[in-house]
Amino acid sequence: MEGRMIDVNGKKLYIEYSNSFENKPTIVCLHDSLGSAQLWRDFPAKLADDTGCNLLVYDRLGYGKSFPMPTYERDNDYMETEADILNDLLDVLNIEDAILFGHSDGGTIALITAAKYPKKVKAIICEAGHIFVEQITVNGVADALHAYNTTNLSGRLQKYHGDKVEMMVKAWTEIWLSNRFRNWNIEYLLKDIYAPLLFIQGENDEYGTLDQLEKTLSGVSGSSGKFIIPGVGHTPHKEVPEMVLKKSVEFIIEINKLQ
């Protein structure tokens, strides 16, 4: 897929979009808090090929090849704002049947989008998403910040995000490590999710316990399933890509049969 810049209400976002399958849904991949379209590697393409779906992968503002964030300061509802931007992006591209695959922050954004814009979302795969703040998450972010300050992590991230790395890391770590964010919680939105949901999480996720998965599944109004992977951490699609691909393909094919 060739990438291009697109204007979404004044925000310059980098997208990779393939819509060669007529009358088929579009898988939309939503990256994590330090991720980008490029960092998904070949996982999205394999998922689209194996399901016969169209595909959209994009960099949120401040990430990858998209334009920088205007500021590192974030409100507590920054992921709700990202869901609004995703809705606008779907409007620009005339996508009305999205299957959202989101990892970490991207998983949370997928859940919020499905709750707020249900007519556009056909199904959700949430991988290691969060619906409230846990101490393990705060500890994980603090560990990542320490690694950023003491290792070559900054240089590795620059390969994908260029000169936006410092602001991106500051935006992520400052909000999650702040006292005001401790009460952030989107459980109230779950009842508005009617699209079928598959929640994927590694049993050894260093950024969240299985309470995130269980409380999400118990809160949604639509059908839901879980895929808990033993011995795996926060990024199952990179740690055990074939397992995650197989389960995701089965889920999407079944959804396409039913609807």
C-alpha positions as CSV (number, residue, x, y, z in Angstrom):
1,M,0.0,0.0,0.0
2,E,1.2,3.5,-0.8
3,G,1.0,6.1,1.9
4,R,-0.2,9.6,1.6
5,M,-1.1,12.6,3.7
6,I,-4.7,13.5,4.3
7,D,-6.3,16.6,5.8
8,V,-8.8,15.8,8.6
9,N,-10.3,19.1,9.9
10,G,-7.0,20.8,9.6
11,K,-5.0,17.9,11.0
12,K,-2.4,16.4,8.6
13,L,-2.4,12.7,9.0
14,Y,-0.4,10.0,7.3
15,I,-2.5,7.1,6.0
16,E,-2.1,3.9,4.1
17,Y,-5.4,2.9,2.6
18,S,-6.4,0.0,0.3
19,N,-10.1,-0.3,-0.8
20,S,-9.8,-2.8,-3.7
21,F,-12.5,-5.2,-2.3
22,E,-15.9,-3.9,-3.3
23,N,-18.7,-4.2,-0.7
24,K,-16.3,-5.5,1.9
25,P,-15.6,-4.0,5.4
26,T,-12.4,-2.0,6.1
27,I,-10.0,-3.1,8.9
28,V,-8.7,-0.1,10.7
29,C,-5.5,-0.6,12.7
30,L,-5.0,1.8,15.6
31,H,-1.5,1.9,17.0
32,D,-0.3,2.1,20.6
33,S,1.1,5.0,22.6
34,L,4.6,4.9,21.0
35,G,3.5,3.2,17.8
36,S,3.0,4.1,14.2
37,A,1.7,2.7,10.9
38,Q,5.2,1.4,10.1
39,L,5.6,-0.3,13.4
40,W,2.7,-2.7,12.7
41,R,5.1,-4.2,10.1
42,D,3.2,-6.7,7.9
43,F,0.5,-7.8,10.4
44,P,-2.3,-5.5,9.0
45,A,-1.6,-6.6,5.4
46,K,-1.7,-10.3,6.3
47,L,-5.0,-9.7,8.3
48,A,-6.6,-8.0,5.3
49,D,-5.4,-10.6,2.8
50,D,-6.5,-13.5,4.9
51,T,-10.0,-12.0,5.4
52,G,-10.6,-10.4,2.0
53,C,-11.1,-7.0,3.7
54,N,-10.0,-3.5,2.8
55,L,-7.4,-1.9,5.0
56,L,-6.7,1.5,6.6
57,V,-3.6,2.1,8.8
58,Y,-2.8,5.6,9.9
59,D,-0.5,7.6,12.2
60,R,-2.3,9.7,14.9
61,L,-1.3,13.3,15.1
62,G,2.2,13.5,16.6
63,Y,3.2,10.0,15.5
64,G,5.0,8.4,12.6
65,K,4.8,10.5,9.5
66,S,1.8,12.6,10.6
67,F,2.3,16.3,11.6
68,P,3.4,17.1,15.1
69,M,1.1,17.6,18.1
70,P,0.5,21.3,18.9
71,T,1.5,20.6,22.5
72,Y,2.5,17.7,24.8
73,E,-0.2,18.6,27.2
74,R,-3.2,16.3,27.2
75,D,-6.6,16.4,28.8
76,N,-7.9,13.3,30.7
77,D,-10.2,12.6,27.7
78,Y,-7.5,12.6,25.1
79,M,-8.4,9.2,23.8
80,E,-12.0,10.3,23.5
81,T,-10.7,13.1,21.3
82,E,-8.8,10.6,19.2
83,A,-12.0,8.7,18.7
84,D,-13.6,11.8,17.4
85,I,-10.7,12.3,15.0
86,L,-11.0,8.7,13.8
87,N,-14.7,9.3,13.2
88,D,-13.9,12.4,11.1
89,L,-11.2,10.3,9.2
90,L,-13.8,7.6,8.4
91,D,-16.1,10.3,7.1
92,V,-13.5,11.8,4.8
93,L,-12.8,8.3,3.3
94,N,-16.5,7.3,3.2
95,I,-15.9,4.2,5.4
96,E,-19.1,3.1,7.0
97,D,-18.3,-0.5,8.0
98,A,-15.0,-0.4,10.0
99,I,-13.6,-3.4,11.8
100,L,-11.4,-1.7,14.4
101,F,-8.2,-3.5,15.5
102,G,-6.6,-1.4,18.2
103,H,-3.5,-2.1,20.4
104,S,-3.1,-0.6,23.9
105,D,-4.1,3.1,23.6
106,G,-5.4,2.1,20.1
107,G,-7.6,-0.6,21.7
108,T,-9.1,1.9,24.1
109,I,-9.7,4.3,21.2
110,A,-11.4,1.5,19.3
111,L,-13.8,0.8,22.3
112,I,-14.6,4.5,22.6
113,T,-15.3,4.9,18.9
114,A,-17.6,1.9,18.9
115,A,-19.5,3.4,21.8
116,K,-19.8,6.9,20.4
117,Y,-20.2,6.1,16.6
118,P,-21.9,2.7,16.6
119,K,-23.2,3.0,13.0
120,K,-19.7,3.1,11.6
121,V,-18.2,0.1,13.5
122,K,-19.0,-3.4,12.4
123,A,-16.7,-5.2,15.0
124,I,-13.8,-4.6,17.4
125,I,-10.6,-6.4,18.2
126,C,-9.2,-4.8,21.3
127,E,-5.6,-5.9,22.1
128,A,-4.3,-5.0,25.5
129,G,-6.6,-2.0,25.8
130,H,-7.4,-0.1,29.1
131,I,-10.7,1.1,30.5
132,F,-9.4,2.4,33.8
133,V,-6.0,3.1,35.4
134,E,-4.1,0.4,37.4
135,Q,-0.9,0.7,39.4
136,I,0.7,-1.9,37.1
137,T,0.1,0.5,34.1
138,V,1.6,3.5,36.0
139,N,4.6,1.4,36.9
140,G,5.0,0.2,33.3
141,V,4.9,3.8,32.0
142,A,7.5,4.8,34.6
143,D,9.7,2.0,33.6
144,A,9.4,3.0,29.9
145,L,10.3,6.6,30.8
146,H,13.4,5.4,32.7
147,A,14.4,3.3,29.7
148,Y,13.9,6.3,27.4
149,N,16.2,8.4,29.7
150,T,18.9,5.8,30.2
151,T,19.1,3.6,27.0
152,N,19.1,4.1,23.2
153,L,15.3,3.9,23.1
154,S,15.1,7.5,21.9
155,G,17.3,6.7,18.9
156,R,15.2,3.6,18.0
157,L,12.0,5.7,18.2
158,Q,13.4,8.4,16.0
159,K,13.6,5.9,13.1
160,Y,9.8,5.9,13.0
161,H,8.8,9.3,14.5
162,G,11.7,11.6,13.5
163,D,12.0,14.8,15.5
164,K,8.6,14.3,17.2
165,V,9.9,11.7,19.6
166,E,10.5,13.9,22.7
167,M,7.0,15.5,22.5
168,M,5.4,12.1,21.9
169,V,7.0,10.5,24.9
170,K,6.3,13.5,27.1
171,A,2.7,13.6,26.1
172,W,2.2,9.9,26.9
173,T,4.2,9.7,30.2
174,E,3.1,13.0,31.8
175,I,-0.6,12.2,31.5
176,W,-0.3,8.6,32.7
177,L,2.0,9.5,35.6
178,S,-0.1,12.4,36.7
179,N,-2.3,12.3,39.8
180,R,-5.3,13.8,37.9
181,F,-5.4,10.8,35.5
182,R,-5.7,8.2,38.3
183,N,-9.5,8.6,38.1
184,W,-9.8,8.2,34.4
185,N,-12.3,5.5,33.6
186,I,-14.5,4.7,30.5
187,E,-16.6,1.9,31.9
188,Y,-19.6,4.1,31.6
189,L,-19.3,3.9,27.8
190,L,-19.2,0.1,27.5
191,K,-23.0,-0.3,27.6
192,D,-23.2,1.6,24.4
193,I,-21.0,-0.9,22.6
194,Y,-23.2,-3.3,20.5
195,A,-20.7,-4.3,17.9
196,P,-19.1,-7.8,18.4
197,L,-15.9,-7.7,20.4
198,L,-12.9,-9.9,20.7
199,F,-10.5,-8.9,23.5
200,I,-6.9,-10.2,23.2
201,Q,-4.5,-10.0,26.1
202,G,-1.2,-11.6,27.1
203,E,-1.4,-13.2,30.5
204,N,1.9,-11.5,31.4
205,D,0.9,-8.1,30.2
206,E,3.2,-5.6,31.9
207,Y,0.8,-2.7,31.4
208,G,-2.5,-4.2,32.7
209,T,-4.1,-7.0,34.5
210,L,-6.8,-9.3,33.2
211,D,-9.4,-7.1,35.0
212,Q,-9.2,-4.8,32.0
213,L,-10.4,-7.7,29.8
214,E,-13.0,-9.2,32.2
215,K,-14.6,-5.8,33.1
216,T,-14.8,-4.8,29.4
217,L,-16.5,-8.0,28.4
218,S,-19.0,-7.8,31.3
219,G,-19.8,-4.2,30.5
220,V,-20.5,-4.3,26.7
221,S,-24.0,-4.8,25.4
222,G,-23.0,-6.8,22.3
223,S,-21.5,-10.3,21.9
224,S,-18.0,-10.7,23.1
225,G,-15.2,-13.2,23.4
226,K,-11.7,-13.3,24.8
227,F,-8.3,-14.7,23.8
228,I,-5.9,-14.8,26.8
229,I,-2.4,-16.0,25.8
230,P,-0.2,-17.6,28.4
231,G,3.4,-16.5,28.6
232,V,2.8,-13.4,26.5
233,G,3.2,-9.7,27.4
234,H,1.7,-6.4,26.2
235,T,2.2,-6.9,22.4
236,P,0.8,-10.3,21.4
237,H,0.7,-9.4,17.7
238,K,4.5,-9.0,17.7
239,E,5.3,-11.7,20.3
240,V,3.1,-14.5,18.8
241,P,1.9,-13.0,15.5
242,E,0.6,-16.2,14.0
243,M,-1.6,-17.0,17.0
244,V,-3.1,-13.5,17.0
245,L,-3.5,-13.5,13.2
246,K,-5.3,-16.9,13.2
247,K,-7.7,-15.9,16.0
248,S,-8.4,-12.5,14.5
249,V,-9.0,-14.0,11.0
250,E,-11.5,-16.5,12.5
251,F,-13.3,-13.8,14.3
252,I,-13.6,-11.5,11.3
253,I,-14.6,-14.2,8.9
254,E,-17.4,-15.3,11.3
255,I,-18.5,-11.6,11.7
256,N,-18.7,-11.3,7.9
257,K,-20.8,-14.4,7.6
258,L,-23.3,-13.2,10.2
259,Q,-23.8,-9.7,8.9
